[in-house]
């Protein structure tokens, strides 16, 4: 790609989204190689160092093929907010473009993607750790649904968009509501971005996605996922950390604490991953900007390049 001479309002950006295990990593690398690009991760778990297997992070060989940005940003016990991600991602995109490369935003964390492509105005409300601890205790004592009901009373729109099991986001929405006196949903406004955007989505039929996800879980176990989680615990990372309570680490934690067998933990992880896939699709499907491609198509790269070319 030639060195840019255009104004800041015409930065080209390719966003590649879709559910977990749909092949985004491989397709992102293939597109970056074809288009002389670099990848900015939009994955809320791959930001953590020391968490390789359970986050399905690109391998060293894959990273050697194409530069990846926003991997291994913080330790598992360091705070990391949506606002920080937005700042780092937009800076990385600008840097990639300034060096004459094409930026590609690749990942399945819908809120991360929206923060960048829609320029979300993120409320500047600092964490209230004491209040968070109270809400976490309420969720543990009376269940996630009880906490979610509190959000529904204050902000039905946000409650409809955030599933009860996503306790972190429910708590953040409540936190913003109480701190500002306004609904969390009303504060997530958009602002103009400098991007000429093309969005691609990878998916396929649901049963195939589930089979791919199950195969990934099996491969993670074979690659030493349990030992990775055991190492993190030995390093002193608390089970209650957002990183340690994320998909995969939560289920392996239940096994390592003796709360269930490894077989049951693996089955729980597969079941929860299927639920996660459904939630990701529900998030992305309403966005009419996304050009959906069948991830199982034999000519997938050619189809993607044709869409980008248009």
Secondary structure as GFF3:
##gff-version 3
##sequence-region A 1 310
A	DSSP	three_ten_helix	8	10	.	.	.	ID=ss1
A	DSSP	beta_strand	11	18	.	.	.	ID=ss2
A	DSSP	alpha_helix	24	35	.	.	.	ID=ss3
A	DSSP	beta_strand	37	41	.	.	.	ID=ss4
A	DSSP	alpha_helix	60	65	.	.	.	ID=ss5
A	DSSP	beta_strand	68	69	.	.	.	ID=ss6
A	DSSP	alpha_helix	82	98	.	.	.	ID=ss7
A	DSSP	beta_strand	102	106	.	.	.	ID=ss8
A	DSSP	alpha_helix	110	117	.	.	.	ID=ss9
A	DSSP	alpha_helix	129	142	.	.	.	ID=ss10
A	DSSP	alpha_helix	144	154	.	.	.	ID=ss11
A	DSSP	alpha_helix	156	161	.	.	.	ID=ss12
A	DSSP	alpha_helix	167	180	.	.	.	ID=ss13
A	DSSP	alpha_helix	184	187	.	.	.	ID=ss14
A	DSSP	beta_strand	195	203	.	.	.	ID=ss15
A	DSSP	alpha_helix	206	222	.	.	.	ID=ss16
A	DSSP	alpha_helix	225	234	.	.	.	ID=ss17
A	DSSP	alpha_helix	249	256	.	.	.	ID=ss18
A	DSSP	alpha_helix	262	285	.	.	.	ID=ss19
A	DSSP	beta_strand	290	294	.	.	.	ID=ss20
A	DSSP	alpha_helix	300	309	.	.	.	ID=ss21
###
